[in-house]
């Protein structure tokens, strides 16, 4: 009797523990820079990134270069835009590429199991 109650209890506990951990997708962390030169940091899920466009203004620290815009899917059909320097945009792209290579490496190993909820 105890064994039949133990298994459902453990499964329920595991379910709540996995949901309590929240969104555990890989996050890309980057420095933002706006047209006035104000800076900050942001983090987004690597799978949420849509693309990087040319920005509307010049980099305040290097006026010969334009800022870039990182577009993030917001789930409602719209996008959130972050302004980045060109160097930071390249860093974000490299970070995402490294993440995708790692993810592919896991998929290439036959004994790996990926569970996404």
C-alpha positions in Angstrom: 0.0 0.0 0.0 2.8 2.4 0.9 4.6 1.8 -2.4 1.5 2.5 -4.4 1.1 5.9 -2.7 4.8 6.7 -2.8 5.0 6.7 -6.6 2.1 9.1 -7.3 3.4 11.4 -4.5 6.9 11.4 -6.0 5.6 12.1 -9.5 3.4 15.0 -8.2 6.4 16.4 -6.3 8.5 16.2 -9.5 5.9 18.0 -11.5 5.6 20.8 -9.0 9.4 21.1 -8.8 9.8 21.3 -12.5 7.1 24.0 -12.8 8.5 26.0 -9.9 11.8 26.3 -11.6 10.1 28.7 -14.2 11.4 29.3 -17.6 14.7 27.5 -17.9 15.6 28.3 -21.5 19.0 29.6 -22.3 19.3 33.3 -21.8 21.5 35.7 -23.8 22.7 38.6 -21.8 23.8 41.8 -23.5 24.4 45.5 -23.0 21.9 48.0 -24.5 22.8 51.5 -25.8 20.3 54.0 -26.8 20.7 57.0 -29.2 21.5 59.3 -26.3 24.3 57.1 -25.0 22.4 55.6 -22.0 23.4 52.0 -21.4 21.9 49.1 -19.5 21.6 45.3 -19.6 19.0 42.9 -20.8 18.5 39.2 -21.0 16.3 37.3 -23.4 15.7 33.7 -24.3 17.8 32.6 -27.2 14.7 31.1 -28.9 12.9 34.4 -28.6 15.3 36.4 -30.8 13.8 37.1 -34.2 16.6 39.1 -36.0 19.0 42.0 -35.8 18.3 45.1 -38.0 20.1 48.3 -38.6 19.1 51.0 -36.1 17.8 54.5 -36.6 20.7 56.4 -35.1 24.5 56.6 -34.8 26.4 55.1 -31.9 27.0 58.0 -29.5 30.5 56.7 -28.7 31.4 56.1 -32.4 29.3 58.4 -34.6 30.7 56.7 -37.8 28.8 53.5 -36.9 25.0 53.0 -36.6 23.4 51.2 -33.7 21.7 47.9 -34.3 18.2 46.8 -33.2 17.6 43.4 -31.7 14.0 42.3 -32.3 12.5 39.9 -29.7 9.2 38.0 -30.3 6.7 39.0 -27.6 4.2 36.2 -28.3 1.4 38.5 -29.5 2.7 39.0 -33.1 4.7 42.1 -32.1 8.3 42.6 -31.3 10.3 44.3 -28.6 13.3 46.2 -29.9 16.6 46.7 -28.0 19.3 49.0 -29.3 22.9 47.6 -29.4 26.3 48.7 -30.6 27.5 46.8 -33.6 30.1 45.0 -31.5 27.5 43.9 -29.0 25.2 42.7 -31.8 28.0 40.5 -33.1 28.6 39.2 -29.6 24.9 38.3 -29.3 25.0 36.5 -32.6 28.1 34.5 -31.6 26.4 33.6 -28.3 23.3 32.3 -30.0 25.4 30.3 -32.6 27.4 28.7 -29.8 24.2 27.8 -28.0 22.7 26.2 -31.1 25.9 24.2 -31.7 25.7 22.9 -28.2 22.1 22.1 -28.6 22.8 20.3 -31.9 25.6 18.3 -30.2 23.1 17.1 -27.6 20.8 16.0 -30.4 23.5 14.3 -32.3 24.3 12.0 -29.3 22.0 9.0 -29.7 21.7 8.5 -25.9 20.4 12.0 -25.2 16.8 12.8 -24.4 15.5 16.3 -24.5 12.3 17.1 -22.7 10.7 20.4 -23.3 7.6 21.5 -21.5 
